[in-house]
Amino acid sequence: MCSSDLDRAPEVNSVFPCLPRAAIAPLAEWCFFWEWEPTRDQVRWMTSWDTTDRDIDRFAAGVRHLLAR
């Protein structure tokens, strides 16, 4: 398990959050991402360089919605 939601600061266009295990499969049905370190429930979320603030807001809202279940 990760010691925090983000155990390292974003360096480029990626973040490596740890998620509740039960949330990973429903999130993967909604959007593509890699399970980065499955033993720690850590995933890798990437953006492209043309990702807009609106894209990020929509993604964050979707993640919040699925995590609130």
C-alpha positions as CSV (number, residue, x, y, z in Angstrom):
1,M,0.0,0.0,0.0
2,C,1.2,3.5,-0.8
3,S,2.1,5.8,2.1
4,S,0.1,8.6,0.4
5,D,-2.2,9.2,-2.6
6,L,0.7,10.5,-4.6
7,D,4.0,9.1,-3.3
8,R,6.0,11.1,-5.7
9,A,5.5,14.5,-7.2
10,P,4.5,14.8,-10.9
11,E,7.7,15.2,-13.0
12,V,6.2,15.4,-16.4
13,N,2.8,14.6,-17.8
14,S,2.1,11.7,-15.4
15,V,1.0,10.9,-11.8
16,F,1.2,7.7,-9.9
17,P,-1.7,7.6,-7.4
18,C,-2.5,4.7,-5.1
19,L,-6.2,3.9,-5.2
20,P,-8.6,1.8,-3.2
21,R,-8.3,-1.7,-4.8
22,A,-12.1,-1.8,-5.3
23,A,-12.0,1.3,-7.4
24,I,-9.4,0.2,-10.0
25,A,-11.6,-2.1,-12.1
26,P,-14.5,0.4,-12.3
27,L,-12.1,3.2,-13.2
28,A,-10.5,1.0,-15.9
29,E,-13.9,0.4,-17.4
30,W,-14.3,4.1,-17.8
31,C,-10.9,5.2,-18.9
32,F,-7.6,3.6,-19.9
33,F,-4.6,3.6,-17.6
34,W,-1.8,1.3,-16.5
35,E,-1.7,-0.5,-13.2
36,W,1.8,0.6,-12.4
37,E,2.5,-1.4,-9.2
38,P,-0.4,-3.7,-8.6
39,T,0.9,-5.0,-5.2
40,R,0.6,-1.4,-3.9
41,D,-2.7,-0.6,-5.8
42,Q,-0.7,2.1,-7.7
43,V,-1.7,3.2,-11.2
44,R,-0.1,5.5,-13.8
45,W,-2.2,8.3,-15.2
46,M,-0.8,10.1,-18.2
47,T,-1.9,13.2,-20.1
48,S,-1.0,14.3,-23.6
49,W,0.6,17.7,-24.1
50,D,-2.6,19.0,-25.7
51,T,-4.8,18.0,-22.7
52,T,-6.9,21.0,-21.7
53,D,-8.0,22.2,-18.3
54,R,-11.5,21.1,-19.2
55,D,-10.3,17.6,-20.0
56,I,-8.6,17.4,-16.5
57,D,-11.7,18.8,-14.8
58,R,-13.9,16.2,-16.5
59,F,-11.5,13.4,-15.6
60,A,-11.2,14.5,-12.0
61,A,-15.0,14.7,-11.7
62,G,-15.3,11.2,-13.0
63,V,-12.7,9.8,-10.6
64,R,-14.4,11.6,-7.7
65,H,-17.7,10.1,-8.7
66,L,-16.4,6.6,-9.0
67,L,-14.4,6.9,-5.7
68,A,-17.5,8.1,-3.8
69,R,-19.5,4.9,-4.6
